[in-house]
């Protein structure tokens, strides 16, 4: 608890230093520069295992308490850097959420920005013309219009929000710096509408009631349980309930083992959910500034992969844009 309180204090100190004490009004041009504020780098240069072991916490206690949270929040365990563990702990120590659903937050941010939004559009190339960027994009094929004619749009600057490892974008007349490649986890989110959790899976009699509706797993459980967490989401209208599973593989064919009286199942695969959050060294950090007017927002996910961190990175990108365009 003390370490979590200190971590949250350092996060607040990070905000304060960047916003009020630095002459650049909070702008940071590298991940290292961001981590130096509030000395957050003391949490990213050591594994969670070593961080907590040095403070007298046994590995057995970590496996029973901390690892289940880390498996749910980041699909990672004690080899991840200590910031991963401490961010995971905020989900039980100091959580924040939007009452109508966290997905409402990015929707509101886009709405308030009054931005032109082009969904279902794939960017194929980004070219520097000497004064502006030309972005070539392709609309998604629809059943009405099967044509995919490229569209070229001119921009003063470009921010890359998706992980560079998966962009599949061609850069022309742009000399990119070295961008270290990160490994990512792949996650499956399975939504099941069912009557109840199947007690037989937990070695209980068939007519028993499983007394839990939010079941986390340890490292050892992965040998017998193909998911990281089973959660109750909400009641359904027909007396059943909506449940959610997180897993590293598609478990749709096995849901009858986990639930009774299943009405329907939906699976969403996320091919790059979280980067592997190993202790950070300079040679594994991606640059934020790729070229004048070209910024890599996702580089900050090596600190922590969360919508809150993406918001910090987005705010920083807006300030970098303002500086580049001389709008500050």
C-alpha positions in Angstrom: 0.0 0.0 0.0 2.8 2.4 0.8 4.6 1.8 -2.5 1.3 2.3 -4.4 0.7 5.6 -2.5 4.2 6.7 -3.3 3.8 5.7 -7.0 0.6 7.8 -7.3 2.3 10.7 -5.6 5.1 10.5 -8.1 2.5 10.4 -11.0 1.0 13.6 -9.6 4.5 15.1 -9.3 5.2 14.1 -12.9 2.1 16.2 -14.0 3.1 19.1 -11.8 6.7 19.2 -13.0 5.8 19.0 -16.6 3.0 21.6 -16.4 4.4 24.2 -14.1 8.1 23.8 -13.5 9.5 23.1 -17.0 9.9 26.0 -19.5 8.4 24.0 -22.4 5.0 24.0 -20.7 5.0 20.2 -20.2 6.1 19.2 -23.7 8.4 16.1 -23.7 10.2 14.9 -26.8 11.2 11.5 -25.6 10.0 8.8 -23.3 13.1 9.2 -21.1 12.2 12.9 -20.7 8.7 12.0 -19.6 9.9 9.4 -17.1 12.4 11.8 -15.6 9.6 14.0 -14.2 8.6 12.7 -10.8 11.4 10.1 -11.2 9.0 7.6 -12.7 12.0 5.9 -14.2 12.7 4.2 -10.9 9.7 2.0 -11.6 10.5 1.2 -15.3 14.1 0.1 -14.9 13.4 -2.9 -12.7 11.1 -5.9 -12.9 8.1 -6.2 -10.7 9.6 -9.4 -9.2 12.8 -7.6 -8.1 11.0 -4.4 -7.1 8.7 -6.1 -4.6 11.2 -8.8 -3.5 13.6 -6.1 -2.5 10.8 -4.8 -0.2 10.3 -8.1 1.6 7.3 -9.3 -0.3 7.4 -13.1 -0.9 7.0 -14.6 -4.3 4.1 -16.7 -3.1 2.3 -13.6 -1.9 3.0 -11.8 -5.2 1.7 -14.8 -7.1 -1.6 -14.9 -5.1 -2.3 -11.2 -5.0 -0.4 -9.2 -7.6 0.0 -11.6 -10.5 -3.8 -12.1 -11.0 -4.3 -8.3 -11.3 -1.4 -8.0 -13.8 -2.8 -10.8 -15.9 -6.1 -9.0 -16.1 -4.9 -5.5 -16.7 -1.8 -6.1 -18.9 -1.7 -9.8 -19.8 1.7 -10.0 -18.2 3.4 -11.2 -15.0 6.3 -10.4 -12.7 8.9 -10.1 -15.5 7.2 -6.8 -16.5 8.6 -3.6 -15.1 7.3 -2.4 -11.7 5.2 0.4 -13.2 3.1 -2.3 -14.8 2.3 -3.8 -11.4 1.7 -0.4 -9.7 -0.6 0.8 -12.5 -2.5 -2.5 -12.2 -2.9 -1.9 -8.4 -4.7 1.4 -9.1 -7.6 -0.7 -10.3 -8.3 -1.6 -6.7 -6.7 1.2 -4.8 -7.6 4.4 -6.6 -9.8 3.5 -9.6 -11.5 6.0 -11.9 -14.2 5.3 -14.5 -17.0 6.8 -16.6 -20.3 5.7 -15.2 -21.8 5.2 -18.6 -18.8 3.2 -19.8 -15.1 4.2 -20.4 -15.7 4.1 -24.2 -17.7 7.3 -23.8 -14.5 9.2 -23.0 -12.7 9.0 -26.4 -16.1 9.6 -28.1 -16.5 12.8 -26.1 -12.9 13.9 -26.7 -13.3 13.5 -30.5 -16.7 15.3 -30.4 -15.3 18.2 -28.3 -12.3 18.5 -30.7 -14.7 19.2 -33.6 -12.4 17.0 -35.7 -13.1 15.5 -39.1 -13.2 11.8 -38.5 -12.6 9.2 -41.2 -13.5 5.8 -39.9 -12.9 2.6 -41.9 -10.1 4.3 -43.8 -6.6 2.7 -44.3 -3.6 5.0 -44.7 -1.2 3.5 -47.2 1.6 6.2 -47.6 2.9 9.4 -46.0 5.0 11.7 -48.2 7.0 14.8 -47.3 6.7 17.4 -50.1 9.2 19.8 -48.6 6.6 21.9 -46.9 3.6 19.6 -46.2 2.7 16.0 -45.9 0.6 14.1 -48.4 -1.3 11.2 -46.9 -2.7 8.6 -49.3 -5.6 6.6 -47.9 -8.0 3.9 -49.1 -11.6 3.7 -47.9 -12.9 0.3 -46.8 -14.7 -1.7 -49.5 -18.4 -1.6 -49.0 -21.2 -3.8 -50.5 -22.5 -0.7 -52.3 -19.2 0.6 -53.8 -16.5 -2.0 -54.5 -14.0 0.5 -55.7 -11.0 1.4 -53.6 -9.6 4.5 -55.3 -6.8 6.1 -53.3 -7.4 9.6 -51.8 -4.6 12.1 -51.3 -4.9 14.7 -48.6 -2.4 17.4 -47.6 -1.5 18.1 -44.0 0.8 20.4 -42.2 1.8 17.7 -39.7 1.0 14.1 -39.0 0.6 12.2 -35.7 0.9 8.4 -35.7 -1.4 7.0 -33.0 -1.3 3.2 -33.7 1.8 1.2 -32.9 4.4 1.6 -35.6 5.0 -2.1 -35.6 1.6 -2.6 -37.3 1.1 0.5 -39.4 2.0 -1.0 -42.8 2.6 2.6 -44.1 5.1 3.5 -46.8 7.1 6.7 -46.0 8.4 8.7 -48.9 11.0 11.5 -48.7 11.1 11.0 -44.9 14.2 9.8 -43.2 13.0 7.9 -40.1 15.3 7.4 -37.1 15.8 3.9 -35.7 12.5 2.6 -34.2 13.0 -0.4 -32.0 10.4 -3.1 -32.5 8.4 -4.3 -29.6 6.6 -7.6 -29.1 2.9 -7.4 -28.3 0.4 -9.7 -26.7 -2.7 -11.0 -28.6 -5.9 -11.1 -26.6 -9.4 -12.5 -27.2 -12.4 -11.0 -25.5 -15.3 -13.5 -25.4 -18.8 -12.3 -24.4 -21.2 -15.0 -23.3 -24.9 -14.7 -22.5 -25.6 -17.6 -20.2 -27.5 -18.7 -17.1 -24.6 -19.2 -14.7 -21.1 -20.3 -14.2 -20.7 -24.1 -14.7 -19.9 -25.5 -11.2 -18.5 -28.7 -12.7 -15.6 -26.8 -14.1 -14.6 -25.8 -10.6 -15.0 -29.4 -9.3 -18.3 -28.6 -7.6 -21.5 -30.7 -7.8 -23.7 -30.0 -10.9 -26.4 -28.4 -8.8 -24.1 -26.2 -6.8 -23.9 -22.4 -7.2 -20.4 -20.9 -7.8 -20.1 -18.2 -5.1 -18.1 -15.8 -7.2 -18.8 -13.7 -10.3 -15.3 -12.3 -10.8 -12.7 -15.0 -11.0 -9.0 -14.1 -11.5 -6.2 -16.6 -12.2 -2.6 -17.1 -11.1 0.4 -18.2 -13.2 -0.1 -21.9 -12.1 -3.8 -21.8 -13.2 -2.8 -21.3 -16.8 -2.1 -25.1 -17.0 -5.7 -25.9 -16.5 -7.7 -22.7 -17.2 -7.5 -21.2 -20.7 -8.5 -17.7 -19.7 -7.1 -15.0 -17.4 -10.3 -13.7 -15.9 -14.0 -14.5 -15.9 -16.2 -11.5 -15.1 -19.9 -10.8 -14.7 -20.8 -7.8 -16.9 -24.5 -7.2 -16.4 -27.9 -9.1 -16.2 -29.5 -9.9 -19.5 -33.3 -9.4 -20.1 -34.3 -13.0 -20.1 -32.9 -14.0 -16.7 -29.5 -14.9 -18.0 -26.4 -12.9 -17.5 -23.7 -11.3 -19.7 -20.2 -12.6 -18.9 -16.8 -11.7 -20.2 -13.6 -13.8 -20.6 -10.1 -12.6 -21.4 -7.7 -15.1 -23.0 -4.7 -15.5 -25.2 -6.5 -17.9 -27.5 -10.0 -18.3 -28.9 -12.0 -20.3 -26.3 -15.3 -20.1 -28.1 -15.4 -23.8 -28.6 -15.0 -24.4 -24.9 -17.5 -22.0 -23.4 -19.9 -24.9 -22.5 -17.3 -26.0 -20.0 -17.5 -22.6 -18.2 -21.2 -21.7 -18.4 -24.7 -23.3 -18.3 -27.7 -22.6 -20.5 -25.7 -20.5 -23.1 -27.8 -18.3 -25.4 -25.1 -16.7 -27.5 -21.3 -16.1 -27.7 -19.3 -13.3 -29.4 -15.5 -13.1 -29.8 -13.4 -10.1 -30.5 -9.7 -10.7 -31.2 -7.2 -7.9 -30.6 -4.0 -8.6 -32.4 -1.8 -6.1 -30.6 -3.3 -5.5 -27.2 -0.3 -4.6 -25.0 3.5 -4.2 -25.7 5.6 -6.5 -23.6 6.4 -4.1 -20.7 9.9 -5.4 -19.8 12.3 -3.1 -17.8 13.2 -0.2 -20.1 16.6 0.6 -21.5 17.5 3.4 -23.8 17.9 1.1 -26.8 14.3 -0.2 -26.6 12.6 3.1 -26.4 10.9 4.4 -29.5 11.4 8.1 -30.5 8.4 10.4 -30.2 9.7 12.9 -32.8 10.3 10.9 -36.0 10.9 14.0 -38.2 9.9 17.7 -38.1 6.1 17.6 -38.0 5.9 13.8 -37.7 5.2 12.4 -34.3 4.9 8.8 -32.8 2.2 9.1 -30.1 2.3 5.3 -29.3 5.9 5.4 -28.1 4.7 6.2 -24.6 2.9 2.9 -24.3 6.2 1.3 -23.3 5.6 3.0 -20.0 2.0 1.8 -19.6 -0.6 0.8 -22.1 -3.9 2.4 -21.0 -6.3 5.1 -22.2 -5.0 7.4 -19.5 -1.5 7.2 -20.9 -2.8 7.6 -24.4 -4.5 10.8 -23.2 -1.2 12.1 -21.8 0.6 11.2 -25.1 -2.2 12.9 -27.1 -2.0 16.1 -25.1 1.8 16.1 -25.6 1.3 15.6 -29.3 -1.0 18.5 -29.4 1.6 20.7 -27.7 4.3 19.4 -30.1 2.1 20.3 -33.0 1.5 23.8 -31.6 5.2 24.3 -31.3 5.9 23.0 -34.7 3.2 25.1 -36.3 4.1 28.1 -34.2 0.6 28.2 -32.6 1.7 28.3 -29.0 
